[in-house]
């Protein structure tokens, strides 16, 4: 279920910088 993971990662990206390590995306940078 990549769809659910993508949603959770995007949401956690704003709360926890854990997504930055899993998904190196220049979103918060």
N, C-alpha and C positions, 0 to 999 in steps of 0.2 A: 504493500500500500504506500507507494511513493507520494500519492496525492495527500494523504493525511500527514505524512512526514514533512512534506514541503510546507504545509500550513503551520504545523507545530514549530518548525524551524524558523519560519518567518516571524512567528509571534515571539518565540524565545529570543530571537535576534535583538529585539528591542529591550528585553528584560535581562537576558543573560548573553554574554559574548561567546557562548559555547558554539554558536553557529559559525562564528568566524573561523574557528579551528576546523570544524567539519567542512564548511563551505567557504572557501576563501573568496568571498565576493566583496567588491568595493562598495558596499552599501552603507555601512556605518562610517567608513573611513572618510 
